[in-house]
C-alpha cells in the first residue's frame, strides 16, 4: 500500500547535494556499526577454539534456523516502519513517527514471543523427520528464546534509520551485542553450561542490544509534546500490515535463501559425501567470514532506503536513480577489495579459528563470491521495495525455488562444495532479475562508466598478486599477494578519484 497520497504536501525537497551528504554521513556511521559489529567474531573465535568445530556447527545451524523463523515474527515491520517514518519525517510529522514507533515495537515483540513458543513446539515434534540430531534439536529450542530480543533490536533500529540516525546501531549492535554476547559466553562456560553456552550467550546479547536500541530510539522523540494528537492504533496498524504484507513474504524467502545451504547441510549429515557435524562447523565459519561482504551492504542500504523513500514521495525519480547509481559504485570498490582478500588469503584467515579450518579455503572463495553478489544486488532490492514491493516478491520466489532445488541435488552429489555452489547460483539469478526490474520497470540505467572503473582496477591489480602467489607459497605468499593487490588497487582508486574531482 502506498501511503504517500495520505501525507501532507512536502515542506522541503532535499537537493541533490543534500542527498549526497546524507548518503555519505549515513554510510559513515553504518560502516562504523559494521566494523564494531565484527567484534562479534571474537565470540565465534572463542566457540571454535574452546569448544571445537562440532559445537560451532550446532550453533551455526541453530542460529541459521532461528534467523529464518524470526522473519515470521517481524513480518517485515522493520522495513515498513523505516519507510513510513521516513515519509512522515519528510513532511515534518514527528508526532506520527512517535506513534509508529510505539505501535510497531508493541506488535512485533508480542508476535515474536508467540512465534518462539510455536516454533519450539514444532521443532520438538517434527525435528526427527528432517534428520536433525537430538542435541541439535535441543540447541535450536534454546536458541529460539532469543526471538523477542532480536525483534526489539530490529524494530528500534528501523525506527532510528527512518529518521536517518545511523549512529545508534554502533552502540546497540556494534558495541552492546558484540561484547555482551562474548562476556555471556565466557560466563556460561564458567558456570558449567558448556552444552548450550553459545545459545545462552546469544539470548543475553540479543536482549541487551534490543534494550539499548529501544532507549536510543525513544530518545529521538523527547521533543514531541505529550499532548500531541495520537494516530489511531487500529488505522495505523492496518496501514503497516498492508504495506508490509508482500515485503514480509519475500523477506522470509530471502532469509531462507541466505540460510538454506547451512540448514540443508545439517539435514544431510551422514547422508552426503563428506558431510559431518565438524565439517558443517567449518563451512559455517566460512559463511560467517564471507558474510563480511554482506555487511558492506549494511553500510549503505539503511541510509539509501530512507533517502529513496523521501525522494520518491516527492516524485524525484531521477534524483533517486542518481543516488542509487552513486551508491553502487562506492559499494563495488569496497566489495572487490574484500573479495580479493578472501580469495588470496582465505587459508590464513580461516586458520585463525584453528588449523582444521584451513580446509574451507576453497569453499570461502565460492561463498565470498556469492555473498558479494548478494550484497551488490541487495541495493536494487531496497529501491524496488520502496516503489513496487510485489516485484521483489516475484523475484525472490523464483530464486528460492532454484536455491532449494540446487542445494538439494548439489549437496547430495558433492557435499559441502555443492552447498557453496548451491548458494552462488541463486544469487547470480537474483541479481539478473533485479537488474531487469530496474531497467524495464523504472527505466533506471547504471552505465558501464559508473561500474567499469572498479572492475578494471580489480583485474589489473590481480595480475601481480597472482604472479606473486604462484611463486611464493604458504602464509608469506598469501599475505604478500594481498599487500600487492591492495597497493595497486589503491593507486587505481586514487587515479579514478582524481579524474572524478577534475570532471
SEKE-714379 format. One record per residue (C-alpha): residue in one letter; x, y, z. Coordinates in Angstrom, 2 decimals. Layout:
<rs>
R;a;X;Y;Z $
...
</rs>
This chain:
<rs>
R;x;0.00;0.00;0.00 $
R;x;1.41;3.41;-0.96 $
R;x;0.74;5.86;1.83 $
R;x;2.30;8.82;0.05 $
R;x;-1.13;10.05;-1.03 $
R;x;-2.19;10.38;2.61 $
R;x;0.68;12.63;3.58 $
R;x;0.53;16.41;3.60 $
R;x;2.34;18.42;0.91 $
R;x;6.12;18.43;1.37 $
R;x;7.71;21.10;3.49 $
R;x;11.15;20.71;1.97 $
R;x;12.51;18.83;-1.03 $
R;x;16.16;17.93;-0.40 $
R;x;18.62;18.99;-3.08 $
R;x;21.00;16.61;-4.83 $
R;x;23.85;17.87;-2.63 $
R;x;21.72;17.22;0.46 $
R;x;21.12;13.63;-0.67 $
R;x;24.83;13.07;-1.33 $
R;x;25.74;14.44;2.11 $
R;x;23.11;12.29;3.78 $
R;x;24.40;9.22;1.93 $
R;x;27.99;9.87;2.99 $
R;x;27.07;10.76;6.56 $
R;x;24.78;7.76;6.97 $
R;x;27.21;5.40;5.23 $
R;x;29.98;6.50;7.60 $
R;x;28.01;5.60;10.71 $
R;x;26.68;2.41;9.15 $
R;x;30.23;1.40;8.23 $
R;x;31.30;2.15;11.79 $
R;x;28.45;-0.03;13.07 $
R;x;29.52;-2.84;10.75 $
R;x;33.14;-2.57;11.90 $
R;x;32.20;-2.62;15.57 $
R;x;29.78;-5.50;14.93 $
R;x;32.76;-7.51;13.71 $
R;x;33.81;-7.73;17.36 $
R;x;31.16;-10.44;17.39 $
R;x;33.77;-12.54;15.55 $
R;x;35.58;-12.78;18.88 $
R;x;32.62;-14.79;20.14 $
R;x;32.74;-17.14;17.13 $
R;x;36.51;-17.46;17.54 $
R;x;36.14;-18.43;21.19 $
R;x;33.46;-21.02;20.40 $
R;x;35.70;-22.55;17.73 $
R;x;38.82;-22.56;19.90 $
R;x;37.29;-23.59;23.22 $
R;x;34.55;-26.00;22.10 $
R;x;35.63;-27.15;18.62 $
R;x;34.03;-27.23;15.14 $
R;x;31.30;-29.72;16.10 $
R;x;29.79;-27.42;18.76 $
R;x;30.29;-24.47;16.42 $
R;x;28.42;-26.37;13.70 $
R;x;25.49;-26.99;16.04 $
R;x;25.39;-23.31;16.95 $
R;x;25.61;-22.20;13.30 $
R;x;22.70;-24.41;12.25 $
R;x;20.58;-23.32;15.23 $
R;x;21.21;-19.64;14.52 $
R;x;20.52;-20.07;10.80 $
R;x;17.13;-21.63;11.54 $
R;x;16.34;-19.03;14.22 $
R;x;17.15;-16.16;11.87 $
R;x;14.77;-17.54;9.24 $
R;x;11.99;-18.11;11.80 $
R;x;12.45;-14.59;13.18 $
R;x;11.17;-13.22;9.86 $
R;x;7.80;-14.78;10.63 $
R;x;7.63;-12.77;13.84 $
R;x;8.91;-9.47;12.49 $
R;x;6.78;-9.75;9.32 $
R;x;8.84;-7.02;7.60 $
R;x;7.54;-4.40;10.04 $
R;x;11.12;-3.13;10.32 $
R;x;11.13;-2.30;6.61 $
R;x;7.63;-0.83;6.75 $
R;x;8.25;1.35;9.78 $
R;x;11.50;2.70;8.28 $
R;x;9.64;3.71;5.13 $
R;x;6.64;5.17;6.96 $
R;x;8.77;7.16;9.39 $
R;x;10.98;8.43;6.55 $
R;x;7.85;9.68;4.77 $
R;x;6.46;11.22;7.96 $
R;x;9.76;13.00;8.65 $
R;x;9.88;14.24;5.04 $
R;x;6.75;16.31;5.77 $
R;x;7.70;17.21;9.34 $
R;x;5.15;14.96;11.08 $
R;x;7.29;13.99;14.08 $
R;x;4.26;13.06;16.21 $
R;x;3.24;10.42;13.69 $
R;x;6.76;8.99;13.79 $
R;x;6.48;8.55;17.55 $
R;x;3.12;6.79;17.20 $
R;x;4.58;4.46;14.58 $
R;x;7.46;3.67;16.93 $
R;x;5.14;2.65;19.78 $
R;x;2.80;0.66;17.56 $
R;x;5.49;-1.27;15.68 $
R;x;7.54;-2.22;18.75 $
R;x;4.48;-3.40;20.70 $
R;x;3.12;-5.55;17.88 $
R;x;6.38;-7.12;16.73 $
R;x;7.79;-8.07;20.14 $
R;x;4.48;-9.75;21.02 $
R;x;4.41;-11.52;17.65 $
R;x;7.95;-12.84;18.07 $
R;x;7.26;-14.16;21.56 $
R;x;4.24;-16.03;20.17 $
R;x;6.22;-17.37;17.19 $
R;x;9.02;-18.53;19.52 $
R;x;6.60;-20.65;21.57 $
R;x;5.01;-22.21;18.48 $
R;x;8.40;-22.87;16.89 $
R;x;9.78;-24.64;19.95 $
R;x;6.76;-26.94;19.96 $
R;x;7.10;-27.58;16.21 $
R;x;10.83;-28.32;16.49 $
R;x;10.21;-30.87;19.24 $
R;x;7.51;-32.57;17.21 $
R;x;9.00;-32.61;13.69 $
R;x;12.81;-32.38;14.01 $
R;x;13.26;-36.15;13.61 $
R;x;11.58;-36.06;10.21 $
R;x;14.32;-33.72;8.94 $
R;x;17.13;-35.94;10.27 $
R;x;18.18;-33.43;12.93 $
R;x;20.21;-34.97;15.74 $
R;x;18.77;-34.70;19.29 $
R;x;21.42;-32.30;20.60 $
R;x;20.88;-30.02;17.58 $
R;x;17.14;-30.06;18.24 $
R;x;17.75;-29.08;21.86 $
R;x;20.15;-26.29;20.85 $
R;x;17.59;-24.88;18.40 $
R;x;14.89;-24.96;21.07 $
R;x;17.09;-22.90;23.39 $
R;x;18.15;-20.52;20.63 $
R;x;14.55;-19.65;19.75 $
R;x;14.21;-17.92;23.12 $
R;x;16.31;-15.09;21.63 $
R;x;13.50;-14.06;19.25 $
R;x;11.91;-11.28;21.39 $
R;x;15.30;-9.62;21.88 $
R;x;16.10;-9.90;18.18 $
R;x;12.71;-8.36;17.32 $
R;x;13.17;-5.47;19.75 $
R;x;16.58;-4.65;18.28 $
R;x;15.39;-4.78;14.67 $
R;x;12.33;-2.62;15.23 $
R;x;14.05;0.07;17.28 $
R;x;16.97;0.22;14.87 $
R;x;14.49;0.53;11.99 $
R;x;12.89;3.50;13.74 $
R;x;16.26;5.23;14.14 $
R;x;17.10;4.57;10.49 $
R;x;13.76;6.01;9.39 $
R;x;14.82;9.30;10.97 $
R;x;18.22;8.85;9.27 $
R;x;20.01;8.44;12.60 $
R;x;22.54;5.70;11.83 $
R;x;24.89;6.07;14.79 $
R;x;22.53;4.23;17.17 $
R;x;23.45;0.91;15.59 $
R;x;27.06;1.44;16.64 $
R;x;26.03;1.29;20.29 $
R;x;23.23;-1.29;20.18 $
R;x;24.65;-3.91;17.82 $
R;x;28.28;-2.93;17.34 $
R;x;29.24;-2.50;20.98 $
R;x;26.49;-3.90;23.21 $
R;x;25.65;-7.06;21.26 $
R;x;29.25;-7.96;20.47 $
R;x;30.70;-7.52;23.94 $
R;x;27.72;-8.72;25.98 $
R;x;27.46;-11.89;23.89 $
R;x;31.16;-12.64;24.35 $
R;x;31.08;-11.97;28.10 $
R;x;27.90;-14.02;28.49 $
R;x;29.55;-16.93;26.68 $
R;x;32.58;-16.88;28.98 $
R;x;30.29;-16.60;32.00 $
R;x;28.23;-19.59;30.81 $
R;x;31.41;-21.65;30.49 $
R;x;32.49;-20.52;33.94 $
R;x;29.22;-21.77;35.44 $
R;x;29.49;-25.07;33.60 $
R;x;26.88;-24.61;30.84 $
R;x;29.16;-25.95;28.11 $
R;x;26.46;-27.68;26.06 $
R;x;24.35;-24.60;25.43 $
R;x;26.88;-21.85;26.19 $
R;x;26.77;-20.28;22.68 $
R;x;22.97;-20.29;22.63 $
R;x;22.67;-18.77;26.12 $
R;x;25.18;-16.08;25.15 $
R;x;23.17;-15.17;22.07 $
R;x;19.96;-14.85;24.10 $
R;x;21.61;-12.49;26.58 $
R;x;23.38;-10.47;23.88 $
R;x;20.23;-10.08;21.78 $
R;x;18.20;-8.92;24.77 $
R;x;20.86;-6.40;25.76 $
R;x;21.17;-4.95;22.25 $
R;x;17.38;-4.72;21.98 $
R;x;17.09;-2.80;25.25 $
R;x;19.84;-0.36;24.26 $
R;x;18.28;0.13;20.81 $
R;x;14.90;0.85;22.46 $
R;x;16.20;3.61;24.73 $
R;x;18.21;5.16;21.90 $
R;x;15.18;5.22;19.59 $
R;x;12.96;6.60;22.36 $
R;x;15.41;9.47;22.89 $
R;x;14.60;10.75;19.38 $
R;x;11.06;11.66;20.45 $
R;x;11.72;13.60;23.65 $
R;x;10.83;16.89;21.96 $
R;x;7.41;15.67;20.82 $
R;x;4.74;17.22;23.07 $
R;x;2.93;14.74;25.28 $
R;x;-0.40;16.23;24.28 $
R;x;0.27;15.69;20.55 $
R;x;-2.74;14.07;18.93 $
R;x;-2.07;10.31;18.65 $
R;x;-2.79;8.46;15.43 $
R;x;-5.50;5.76;15.77 $
R;x;-3.80;2.48;16.66 $
R;x;-6.06;0.29;14.51 $
R;x;-5.80;2.52;11.43 $
R;x;-2.01;2.78;11.53 $
R;x;-1.66;-0.92;12.21 $
R;x;-3.73;-1.75;9.14 $
R;x;-1.58;0.55;7.03 $
R;x;1.60;-1.07;8.31 $
R;x;0.27;-4.56;7.69 $
R;x;-0.93;-3.64;4.19 $
R;x;2.48;-2.23;3.27 $
R;x;4.50;-4.98;4.95 $
R;x;2.46;-7.98;3.76 $
R;x;4.14;-8.51;0.36 $
R;x;7.50;-7.46;1.79 $
R;x;7.26;-9.96;4.66 $
R;x;6.84;-12.86;2.28 $
R;x;9.91;-12.08;0.21 $
R;x;11.84;-11.07;3.34 $
R;x;11.21;-14.56;4.71 $
R;x;12.10;-16.06;1.32 $
R;x;15.32;-14.03;1.14 $
R;x;16.30;-15.17;4.61 $
R;x;15.62;-18.77;3.60 $
R;x;17.81;-18.33;0.51 $
R;x;20.60;-16.90;2.65 $
R;x;20.50;-19.75;5.17 $
R;x;19.39;-22.70;3.05 $
R;x;22.91;-24.06;2.50 $
R;x;23.74;-24.37;6.21 $
R;x;20.29;-25.71;7.16 $
R;x;20.22;-28.31;4.38 $
R;x;23.77;-29.42;5.18 $
R;x;22.58;-30.24;8.70 $
R;x;19.83;-32.41;7.21 $
R;x;22.43;-34.28;5.09 $
R;x;24.87;-35.12;7.91 $
R;x;25.98;-38.70;7.29 $
R;x;23.91;-38.87;4.10 $
R;x;26.07;-36.90;1.63 $
R;x;29.77;-37.18;0.69 $
R;x;31.98;-35.83;3.47 $
R;x;29.19;-34.09;5.39 $
R;x;29.80;-34.44;9.13 $
R;x;28.97;-32.15;12.04 $
R;x;32.57;-30.82;12.34 $
R;x;32.62;-30.17;8.58 $
R;x;29.34;-28.28;8.90 $
R;x;31.04;-26.21;11.63 $
R;x;33.94;-25.42;9.29 $
R;x;31.54;-24.50;6.49 $
R;x;29.52;-22.36;8.92 $
R;x;32.72;-20.47;9.75 $
R;x;33.33;-19.99;6.03 $
R;x;29.86;-18.48;5.71 $
R;x;30.49;-16.28;8.76 $
R;x;33.73;-14.92;7.27 $
R;x;32.25;-14.47;3.79 $
R;x;29.25;-12.68;5.29 $
R;x;31.59;-9.77;5.90 $
R;x;30.89;-8.92;2.27 $
R;x;27.16;-8.77;3.02 $
R;x;27.90;-6.28;5.77 $
R;x;29.18;-3.84;3.15 $
R;x;25.58;-3.62;2.03 $
R;x;24.60;-2.78;5.60 $
R;x;26.82;0.29;5.43 $
R;x;24.79;1.77;2.56 $
R;x;21.38;0.10;2.45 $
R;x;19.96;1.53;5.71 $
R;x;20.56;5.13;4.61 $
R;x;19.70;4.55;0.93 $
R;x;16.21;3.28;1.82 $
R;x;15.03;6.42;3.68 $
R;x;16.62;8.70;1.06 $
R;x;14.92;6.91;-1.83 $
R;x;11.63;6.87;0.09 $
R;x;11.91;10.61;0.75 $
R;x;12.79;11.44;-2.87 $
R;x;10.17;9.24;-4.49 $
R;x;7.40;10.58;-2.28 $
R;x;8.21;13.94;-3.88 $
R;x;8.31;12.38;-7.39 $
R;x;12.08;12.82;-7.71 $
R;x;12.72;9.59;-9.66 $
R;x;15.85;10.78;-11.47 $
R;x;17.44;12.04;-8.27 $
R;x;16.68;8.72;-6.62 $
R;x;18.29;6.93;-9.57 $
R;x;21.39;9.13;-9.24 $
R;x;21.67;8.33;-5.52 $
R;x;21.36;4.61;-6.31 $
R;x;24.00;4.77;-9.06 $
R;x;26.43;6.65;-6.84 $
R;x;25.98;4.14;-4.03 $
R;x;26.53;1.09;-6.25 $
R;x;29.88;2.42;-7.36 $
R;x;31.01;3.10;-3.79 $
R;x;29.96;-0.38;-2.77 $
R;x;31.70;-2.06;-5.69 $
R;x;35.08;-0.53;-4.85 $
R;x;34.86;-1.98;-1.34 $
R;x;33.39;-5.36;-2.32 $
R;x;36.06;-6.15;-4.90 $
R;x;38.84;-5.36;-2.43 $
R;x;37.34;-7.62;0.26 $
R;x;36.68;-10.38;-2.27 $
R;x;40.35;-10.30;-3.26 $
R;x;41.43;-10.56;0.39 $
R;x;39.30;-13.66;0.91 $
R;x;40.45;-15.18;-2.38 $
R;x;44.20;-14.74;-1.91 $
R;x;44.41;-15.14;1.89 $
R;x;41.42;-17.33;2.72 $
R;x;43.52;-20.10;4.23 $
R;x;45.30;-17.70;6.57 $
R;x;42.03;-16.07;7.69 $
R;x;40.36;-19.39;8.46 $
R;x;43.44;-20.77;10.26 $
R;x;42.83;-18.17;12.98 $
R;x;39.89;-20.30;14.13 $
R;x;42.08;-23.42;14.23 $
R;x;44.34;-25.40;11.86 $
R;x;41.50;-27.69;10.77 $
R;x;39.55;-24.70;9.43 $
R;x;42.05;-24.16;6.58 $
R;x;40.20;-26.93;4.82 $
R;x;37.48;-24.42;3.98 $
R;x;39.68;-22.02;1.96 $
R;x;38.35;-23.30;-1.38 $
R;x;34.74;-23.00;-0.18 $
R;x;35.47;-19.49;1.04 $
R;x;36.23;-18.27;-2.50 $
R;x;32.89;-19.56;-3.80 $
R;x;30.81;-18.38;-0.83 $
R;x;32.55;-14.97;-0.80 $
R;x;31.65;-14.50;-4.46 $
R;x;28.05;-15.43;-3.60 $
R;x;27.90;-13.03;-0.63 $
R;x;29.48;-10.23;-2.67 $
R;x;26.88;-10.72;-5.38 $
R;x;24.13;-10.73;-2.77 $
R;x;25.41;-7.52;-1.18 $
R;x;25.63;-5.73;-4.50 $
R;x;22.19;-6.68;-5.83 $
R;x;20.68;-6.01;-2.39 $
R;x;20.73;-2.29;-3.18 $
R;x;18.31;-2.88;-6.02 $
R;x;16.02;-4.69;-3.58 $
R;x;15.73;-1.53;-1.49 $
R;x;14.84;0.62;-4.47 $
R;x;12.24;-1.84;-5.79 $
R;x;10.80;-2.34;-2.30 $
R;x;10.11;1.37;-1.81 $
R;x;8.14;1.62;-5.08 $
R;x;7.00;-1.84;-6.22 $
R;x;7.46;-4.42;-3.40 $
R;x;5.50;-7.08;-5.30 $
R;x;8.31;-7.29;-7.86 $
R;x;10.70;-8.29;-5.08 $
R;x;8.26;-11.00;-4.05 $
R;x;8.19;-12.47;-7.57 $
R;x;11.97;-12.30;-7.96 $
R;x;12.63;-13.84;-4.56 $
R;x;10.06;-16.61;-5.05 $
R;x;11.72;-17.70;-8.29 $
R;x;15.17;-17.57;-6.69 $
R;x;14.03;-19.51;-3.60 $
R;x;12.73;-22.40;-5.68 $
R;x;16.03;-22.51;-7.60 $
R;x;18.02;-22.33;-4.34 $
R;x;16.24;-25.28;-2.70 $
R;x;16.41;-27.45;-5.82 $
R;x;20.07;-26.58;-6.47 $
R;x;21.16;-27.19;-2.87 $
R;x;19.26;-30.46;-2.61 $
R;x;20.86;-32.03;-5.66 $
R;x;24.30;-30.42;-5.37 $
R;x;24.72;-31.27;-1.67 $
R;x;23.56;-34.82;-2.25 $
R;x;26.13;-35.18;-5.07 $
R;x;29.13;-33.10;-3.93 $
R;x;28.56;-32.45;-0.24 $
R;x;29.84;-29.13;1.10 $
R;x;31.21;-28.00;-2.25 $
R;x;27.72;-28.47;-3.64 $
R;x;26.33;-26.24;-0.88 $
R;x;28.78;-23.48;-1.83 $
R;x;27.77;-23.58;-5.49 $
R;x;24.15;-24.07;-4.46 $
R;x;24.12;-20.61;-2.89 $
R;x;26.14;-18.88;-5.63 $
R;x;23.75;-19.88;-8.42 $
R;x;20.60;-18.34;-6.85 $
R;x;22.35;-15.04;-6.10 $
R;x;23.51;-14.69;-9.69 $
R;x;19.96;-15.36;-10.85 $
R;x;18.55;-12.87;-8.32 $
R;x;20.97;-10.21;-9.50 $
R;x;19.83;-10.69;-13.08 $
R;x;16.15;-10.46;-12.14 $
R;x;16.58;-7.29;-10.07 $
R;x;18.69;-5.66;-12.77 $
R;x;15.95;-6.37;-15.31 $
R;x;13.34;-4.87;-12.96 $
R;x;15.28;-1.62;-12.62 $
R;x;15.84;-1.29;-16.36 $
R;x;12.40;-2.31;-17.62 $
R;x;10.03;-1.06;-14.92 $
R;x;11.79;2.06;-13.68 $
R;x;13.92;2.85;-16.76 $
R;x;16.90;3.20;-14.45 $
R;x;20.32;2.88;-16.03 $
R;x;23.65;2.01;-14.47 $
R;x;26.08;2.68;-17.32 $
R;x;29.43;0.91;-17.63 $
R;x;31.17;4.23;-16.99 $
R;x;29.93;4.04;-13.39 $
R;x;30.93;0.43;-12.70 $
R;x;33.74;-0.19;-15.16 $
R;x;36.47;1.55;-13.17 $
R;x;36.33;-0.77;-10.10 $
R;x;36.29;-3.91;-12.28 $
R;x;39.23;-2.74;-14.38 $
R;x;41.17;-1.80;-11.24 $
R;x;40.49;-5.23;-9.70 $
R;x;41.53;-7.12;-12.84 $
R;x;44.76;-5.16;-13.27 $
R;x;45.61;-5.46;-9.57 $
R;x;45.04;-9.22;-9.63 $
R;x;47.80;-9.84;-12.18 $
R;x;50.83;-9.05;-9.94 $
R;x;49.05;-10.66;-6.96 $
R;x;48.54;-13.92;-8.86 $
R;x;52.16;-13.94;-10.06 $
R;x;53.45;-13.47;-6.51 $
R;x;51.07;-16.11;-5.18 $
R;x;52.32;-18.57;-7.81 $
R;x;55.99;-18.21;-6.86 $
R;x;55.64;-17.71;-3.09 $
R;x;53.72;-20.39;-1.19 $
R;x;52.20;-20.61;2.28 $
R;x;51.28;-17.73;4.54 $
R;x;54.03;-15.38;3.18 $
R;x;52.59;-15.82;-0.32 $
R;x;49.03;-15.20;0.87 $
R;x;49.87;-12.04;2.80 $
R;x;52.27;-10.78;0.13 $
R;x;49.74;-11.19;-2.68 $
R;x;47.14;-9.30;-0.67 $
R;x;49.58;-6.46;0.03 $
R;x;50.44;-6.18;-3.67 $
R;x;46.79;-6.27;-4.72 $
R;x;45.63;-3.65;-2.22 $
R;x;48.51;-1.30;-3.02 $
R;x;47.86;-1.47;-6.77 $
R;x;44.11;-1.25;-6.25 $
R;x;44.52;1.82;-4.04 $
R;x;46.56;3.56;-6.73 $
R;x;43.84;2.87;-9.31 $
R;x;41.22;4.22;-6.89 $
R;x;43.22;7.39;-6.29 $
R;x;43.54;7.92;-10.03 $
R;x;39.82;7.43;-10.54 $
R;x;39.01;9.79;-7.70 $
R;x;41.30;12.50;-9.12 $
R;x;39.62;12.22;-12.52 $
R;x;36.15;12.39;-10.95 $
R;x;37.10;15.52;-8.98 $
R;x;38.59;17.12;-12.09 $
R;x;35.39;16.45;-14.04 $
</rs>
